[in-house]
Amino acid sequence: MTKFEHDTYIVLALPEPFAAEVRRIRGKYDRGLDPFPAEITVAGSSGIGPLAHDQEPEQVYAVLNEIATSQAPIKARFEGILCFPGTHLFYLALANPQPFIRLHERIAGSGLKFNATPYPYTPHCTLAGLKGTDKRELALIQSEIYPKETFLLNTLSVYEVRKERCFLLHRTKLSGK
């Protein structure tokens, strides 16, 4: 691969069994997310946006590897199921978004280039994009049982989205102190 050809995102992979719980909820409400990993978005759908296409992937990976070696794994806990305003897109909100915001800002200031997105950065784990406005279904997803224990995120990944499928391009471990 000489350049990025499709929308490409930077994410933190959820560990098991948390990832399995996210997949379970997605399976009940949104089959379209089946091929996507259970993750916390760091760059892509909001904030600085997806990686710009006119970059050499190996250079991008080198920058991300350098950031990862100085970034400590992030302790996290989900706080609730929310909906992005004006949409039916539901997500798991984080109890403490600050570590994700700091990582997002580090990546934004790294010299990598990104495509613009109109949405401010909101650290989140997407659960479902419901099609209708059925109040019962909306209430059901918001009452869904989700993991409440603290977990550790230590894997930074780069995914490309092509034809409603997600492809892993790069993975690195957060290993800073």
Buried (B, 14 or more C-beta within 10 A) or exposed (E): EEEBEEBBBBBBBBBEEBBEBBBBBBEEBBEEBEEBBBBBBBBBBBBBBBBBEEBEBEEBBEBBBEBBEEBEBBEBEBBEBBBBEEEBBBBBBBEEBEBBBEBBEEBBEEEBEBBEBEEEBBBBBBBBBBEEEEEEBBEEBEEBEBBEEEBEBBBBBBBBBEEEEBEEBBBBEBEEE
